[in-house]
Amino acid sequence: MTTIDESPTLRTYYSILTGGADLYQDGRDLLPLLADDFVFDGPISGRMAGGIRFTHGVRGFIDSVRSITILQAVVTSAGAAVLYDAELPSGTIRFSEFFEFDGDKIRGLRIQYNAADYRASGGN
């Protein structure tokens, strides 16, 4: 088992999420982390296939998030589970992310959070 800091993929992923909209641009740094058959599942967008769609959708989160505090993480070569608090403009929301890896790429990402609280806290 490794930590987020020891996983180049996760370290880069969370760095992108907290890097701000100006650095994010069109997701060109995020897309190479995603497998060709990438699938995302979340409370607002539901299930979607394709890295391009995800890179467009995650932009709203990047625009809103002020900081991320990792609370707990379990990381293996096959996947990861990460629990964190995200500080948004009007509050802090707890997120759980479950990753499936294909080598150094993210093949699947399932995220859990309270969508109503997220929007009420200024999430996009």
N, C-alpha and C positions, 0 to 999 in steps of 0.2 A: 504494500500500500504506500502511496506517495501523497504529498500535499499539493495544494494548488501551486505553490511556489516551485515545486519540482516538476510540474507538468507544463511544458512550454505552451501547449495548446490552451489550457485554462488560464495560464498567466496572461497570455496575449488576449484572450477573449474578454477577461474582466478589465484589462487595461483599456481595451477599446470601449467597453461599456461606460467607463468612467472618464474617458479622455475628452469628452465634450463634443458638441455638434460641429465646431469648426474643424477639428481634426478628423472627425468621422467622414465628412464629405459624402460620398455615395456608397460607402461600405466596401471600398476596394481592399481594405486591410482585413475585413472580416470574412469576406467571401472565400479566400484561400484556406480558411480554417474548416470550411464545411465540405462534406463529402458530396459527390455528384448526386447521390440519392438521398440527400438530407431531408428529414421530416421534422416539423415543429408542431407541438400541440400546447395550446395555452388557453386560458379562460376567455379572453376577448376575441382573438382571431380564430380560435378553434384549431383544427388540424389543417396544416398546409404542407405541401411538398415543394421543395426547391429553395435553394439558397438565395436566389435573387429576391424572391418575395419576402423572405425573412429579413434580408439586409434592409429592405425598404421599411418593413414593419417595425423593426427594432429602433429605427431612427427616433420615433416618438419617445421611447424610454430614455434614450441618450440625451434628448433635448431636455427632459425633466429631471433626471437623477442628479443629485448634488454629491452624493458619496455612497459607497457600498461598504458595509462592515460584514465580513465573513464571520459567521458564528460557529459553523461546523462544516467539515467536508470529509468525505470518504472518496478517495480517488484510487482507481486501479487501472490497469492497461485496457480493460474492457469498457469502463464507464466511470461515472462519478455521480455523487449526490452532494449538493451544496445548499446549505441553509444560510441566508444572509438577510440583513436589514438594509433597505434602500431609503436614503433620505431624499424626499421629494420636496417641492416648494412649500407644501402645507402639512407635512407629516411624514412619518416613517412607516413603511410597509414591509412586512416579512415575506420573503420569497423562498421557495424551494425549487431547485433546478435539478433535473435528472438527465444526465448525458449518456449517450451510447457512442463509443468511439470505434472508428475503423482506422487503426494505426494512429497517426497523428492528426486525423480529421474527426470532426464531429459528425456522426451519421444521424443521430436523433437527439432531440431536446424536448423534454416535457417539463413545463413550468407550472407551478401552482401558487396562487395568491388570491386575495379577495379583490375582485375586479371593481366592485363599488367603492371600496376604501381607496384603491389605487386612483381612481378618477377623482374622488373627493379630495385627495391629497395633492392633486395637480398633475397626475400622470397623463401622458398623451398616448 
